[in-house]
Amino acid sequence: APRQKTASVLRQPDNLENHMLHDHCTQSGCKNPAVQRYDGKLICPPHYFSAFQEDVSGEYAAWEPGTGPSHRLRYLVGRVLEELGTTLGTSFLSQARIRDRAFGWVKIEDGGKFSITRHHGAWSERRPMERVVENWRFNLESREFALLGSRGWQVGDPD
């Protein structure tokens, strides 16, 4: 199936000079300086963002409604969040946490929904740890994540 392109662009590093690998992009005919690696290849910012967008779009298109997303898409959704460079919810939500601990995935137009058990106060000596299940919505087109709500953790919820 052909992959759909998206119009949104991920945030580029603030200071590209500090990220330079002092080599050229490995994409055919490109002479731009490489900034990072993507799938093991040295790549410049325009090709990085293009490859990332194509990867996200292809994985999303392959996600069958009524099933969970592929491990790769879970990883990419988490990576989108990290590219936003923000802390969401009541505690840090990382790429690895989304990839490994999110559950109840539902595919919706331009994105999806998932739940995740959070452990509020786990790293604080001032209050006891409290397990909470947060419900999230993400939009891959607009690169938005929204906390839809939360509830207390119940026996049977993934921890």
C-alpha positions as CSV (number, residue, x, y, z in Angstrom):
1,A,0.0,0.0,0.0
2,P,1.3,3.5,-0.8
3,R,2.4,5.5,2.2
4,Q,0.7,8.8,2.8
5,K,2.8,11.9,3.4
6,T,2.0,14.3,6.2
7,A,2.5,18.0,6.2
8,S,3.6,18.5,9.8
9,V,7.2,18.9,10.7
10,L,9.0,17.8,13.8
11,R,11.1,20.2,15.9
12,Q,14.7,20.5,14.7
13,P,17.5,20.7,17.2
14,D,18.0,24.3,18.5
15,N,21.7,24.5,17.6
16,L,22.5,22.3,14.7
17,E,26.2,23.1,14.9
18,N,26.4,21.3,18.2
19,H,24.8,18.2,16.7
20,M,26.9,18.0,13.6
21,L,28.6,14.6,12.9
22,H,31.0,16.3,10.5
23,D,30.0,14.1,7.7
24,H,27.6,14.4,4.8
25,C,24.1,13.0,4.5
26,T,24.0,9.5,3.1
27,Q,20.9,10.1,1.0
28,S,21.5,9.9,-2.7
29,G,22.9,13.2,-4.1
30,C,22.6,15.1,-0.8
31,K,25.6,17.1,0.2
32,N,24.1,18.6,3.4
33,P,25.9,18.0,6.7
34,A,24.7,15.0,8.6
35,V,23.2,15.8,12.0
36,Q,22.1,12.4,13.4
37,R,21.5,8.8,12.5
38,Y,18.1,7.4,11.5
39,D,17.9,3.6,11.1
40,G,21.7,3.5,11.3
41,K,22.3,6.0,8.5
42,L,23.9,9.4,8.7
43,I,21.3,11.9,7.7
44,C,20.6,15.7,7.5
45,P,17.6,17.4,9.1
46,P,15.4,17.6,6.0
47,H,15.9,13.9,5.2
48,Y,15.6,12.9,8.9
49,F,12.2,14.6,9.2
50,S,11.1,13.2,5.8
51,A,12.1,9.6,6.8
52,F,10.5,9.9,10.2
53,Q,7.2,11.2,8.7
54,E,7.2,8.4,6.1
55,D,7.9,5.8,8.8
56,V,5.1,7.1,11.1
57,S,2.6,7.3,8.2
58,G,3.4,3.8,7.0
59,E,3.1,2.2,10.4
60,Y,-0.1,4.1,11.1
61,A,-1.6,3.0,7.8
62,A,-0.7,-0.6,8.6
63,W,-2.4,-0.5,12.0
64,E,-5.7,-2.5,11.8
65,P,-8.6,-1.0,13.8
66,G,-9.5,-3.3,16.6
67,T,-5.9,-4.4,17.2
68,G,-3.0,-2.9,19.0
69,P,-0.4,-1.0,17.1
70,S,2.9,-2.6,16.0
71,H,5.9,-2.4,18.4
72,R,7.4,0.0,15.9
73,L,4.4,2.4,15.9
74,R,4.4,2.4,19.7
75,Y,8.1,3.4,19.6
76,L,7.4,6.1,17.0
77,V,4.4,7.5,19.0
78,G,6.8,7.8,22.0
79,R,9.4,9.4,19.8
80,V,6.9,12.0,18.6
81,L,6.2,12.9,22.2
82,E,10.0,13.2,22.9
83,E,10.4,15.4,19.8
84,L,7.8,17.8,21.3
85,G,10.2,18.2,24.2
86,T,7.4,18.6,26.8
87,T,6.4,17.0,30.0
88,L,2.7,16.0,29.9
89,G,0.4,14.9,32.6
90,T,1.2,14.7,36.2
91,S,4.6,13.0,35.7
92,F,7.1,12.4,33.0
93,L,5.8,10.4,30.1
94,S,8.7,9.0,28.1
95,Q,9.1,7.2,24.8
96,A,9.9,3.9,26.6
97,R,6.9,4.2,28.9
98,I,4.6,4.6,26.0
99,R,6.2,1.8,24.0
100,D,6.4,-0.7,26.9
101,R,3.6,0.1,29.3
102,A,0.7,1.7,27.4
103,F,-2.4,-0.5,26.9
104,G,-5.9,-0.3,25.6
105,W,-4.8,1.2,22.2
106,V,-7.6,2.4,19.9
107,K,-7.0,3.7,16.4
108,I,-8.9,6.9,15.6
109,E,-8.7,9.4,12.7
110,D,-5.2,10.9,12.5
111,G,-4.0,9.1,15.7
112,G,-5.1,7.0,18.6
113,K,-5.9,6.6,22.2
114,F,-4.2,4.6,24.9
115,S,-4.1,4.2,28.7
116,I,-1.1,4.0,30.9
117,T,-0.7,3.3,34.6
118,R,1.3,6.1,36.3
119,H,3.0,5.8,39.7
120,H,2.6,9.3,41.3
121,G,4.9,9.9,44.2
122,A,7.1,6.9,43.4
123,W,10.2,9.0,43.6
124,S,9.1,11.1,46.5
125,E,9.6,10.5,50.2
126,R,7.0,13.2,51.1
127,R,4.0,11.2,49.9
128,P,3.0,7.6,49.4
129,M,3.0,6.2,45.9
130,E,-0.4,6.3,44.2
131,R,-1.2,4.3,41.1
132,V,-3.4,6.2,38.6
133,V,-4.5,5.1,35.1
134,E,-4.3,8.1,32.6
135,N,-6.1,8.1,29.3
136,W,-4.4,9.8,26.4
137,R,-5.3,10.9,22.9
138,F,-2.6,11.7,20.3
139,N,-2.9,13.2,16.8
140,L,0.0,12.3,14.4
141,E,-0.9,15.0,12.0
142,S,-0.9,17.9,14.4
143,R,1.7,16.3,16.8
144,E,-0.7,16.9,19.7
145,F,-1.0,14.8,22.9
146,A,-4.0,15.4,25.2
147,L,-4.7,13.9,28.6
148,L,-8.4,12.9,28.5
149,G,-8.7,12.0,32.1
150,S,-7.6,9.7,34.8
151,R,-8.9,7.3,37.4
152,G,-7.7,5.3,40.3
153,W,-5.8,2.0,39.5
154,Q,-7.9,-1.1,39.9
155,V,-7.0,-4.7,40.3
156,G,-6.7,-6.2,36.8
157,D,-5.2,-3.0,35.3
158,P,-1.7,-3.4,33.9
159,D,0.9,-2.0,36.3
